[in-house]
């Protein structure tokens, strides 16, 4: 996973050869991450290829239907992170209250 951040975040069409190789390695080692990366790329494509806002909305609805299956497993993780952040901010505000 070292040095794979840019390979995962950058548009795939803009990757250097070295980053393409790194992305291929990451996808092979982490199939779920490969699916998530595919969803990220397809989400960006919606904004590039949509003919108008109506077409974009329909494409996003299709994307949401497909992506829901992939991201379903990590919803609980995100929820715990958000709750943790809210809890931390409440505690911090009580500690630093004048």
Secondary structure, 3 states (H helix, E strand, C coil): CCCCHHHHHCCHHHCCHHHHHHHHHHHHHCHHHHHHHHHHHHHHHHHHHCCCHHHHHHHHHHHHHHHHHHHHHHHHHHHHHHHHHHHHHHHHHHHCCC
